[in-house]
Amino acid sequence: MDIREKCQPHLWLLTGTGEGHAFAESLLNDGWKITISVVSERASIPYKNLNIEKILIGALVNEGQIRSIIFNAKNHQNEFLCVVDLTHPFATMITRSISKVCKELGQPYIRYERSIVNISDAFLIENFSNLINYDLKNRSLLLAVGVRHLQEAITFAKTAGANVYARVLANPDSIKKTLSTSIQRTNFAVLNPSVTSEGKIEKALVKKWNISGIICRQSGGRNEILWHQICLSMGIKLWLLKRPRKLKDINTVNSYEKLVERLKSIRMEQQAF
C-alpha cells in the first residue's frame, strides 16, 4: 500500500463512489481534517489537489491492514475521530470487514448508504440467473454492470436468448477483464458515464445496436439515474440487479448533512469524557 504522508488525519474516508470527492471537499471546507483511502493510483488523482492529510492507495485485502491503519493513527496520538465508509453499495466485503474491526476496537464508524431511486418501472432481479424468467429471445441487451459481474450477466442473458452488448469503463483493468469474457469484440464500447444528464453517447449506443433493454446495478448513484432517464425517454426496458441487503447493526446515513450531524455528535460525546 502506497502511503503519502503529510500529517495525521482526523477522519478516515474510504471512498469508491462518485460522492467521495464531493464529500471530502465539503468536509475540508467545513473544517475537518481527513485522510483518504482509494483502491488505485488512478482513483487517487481527483484528490491530489485537495488539502488532505494523507492518501492511502491500495485495496484493503484483510482485517489486519485495517487494524494497522487505525492503530498507527492512535499510536501517533492523533487517532481517528471516525471512520467514514463511502465505498460502493455492492462492495459488501470491505464494508463487512471495516465495520467489524471498528466494532471490535471501539472505533466510531459511519456508513454512507445512497438512497434507492425509483424513477422508472424497472424490473428488479435478485441475481442474473433471474433473466431466464423473461422473454429475451433475439432482444438486444446492453449490460452496464461493472466488469466484476460482466461474465455472469453475459452467460445468463445469452441463456435467455438475448443478443448481448456492454458498456465498459475506460480504464486498463476494465478493458483487460472485458477481453477475458465471452462477449464479441465488436459488441462492447469503452467509455465512462456521461457527465451531463442527457447521456448523448449512451443514447447513440442504444440506437446503433438497436437496444431494447438495459441491465445495470441498483447502485443509487448518478449512473443508475442516467439509465432510468434514458430508458424512460427512449421507451426501452430496464433491469436492475438488486442492491445487497444492509448489514445489521451498522450506523448509516443517507446524506452529507446527516453525516456531518452524526460526526458532530460523536465529537461532542468524546469531548465530554
MOSULQUI-V496987 format. One record per run of one state. SS is the DSSP state (@ for helix, = for strand, . for the rest). FROM is the first residue (numbers start at 1). TO is the last residue. Records with the same first field share a line. If there is no record, write none. Layout:
SS = FROM-TO, FROM-TO
This chain:
. = 1-1, 6-10, 16-18, 30-33, 39-40, 48-53, 58-62, 76-81, 87-91, 106-108, 113-122, 126-127, 134-139, 145-146, 160-162, 169-171, 180-184, 191-199, 209-212, 218-221, 235-236, 242-251, 254-255, 272-273
= = 2-5, 11-15, 34-38, 54-57, 82-86, 109-112, 123-125, 140-144, 163-168, 188-190, 213-217, 237-241, 252-253
@ = 19-29, 41-47, 63-75, 92-105, 128-133, 147-159, 172-179, 185-187, 200-208, 222-234, 256-271
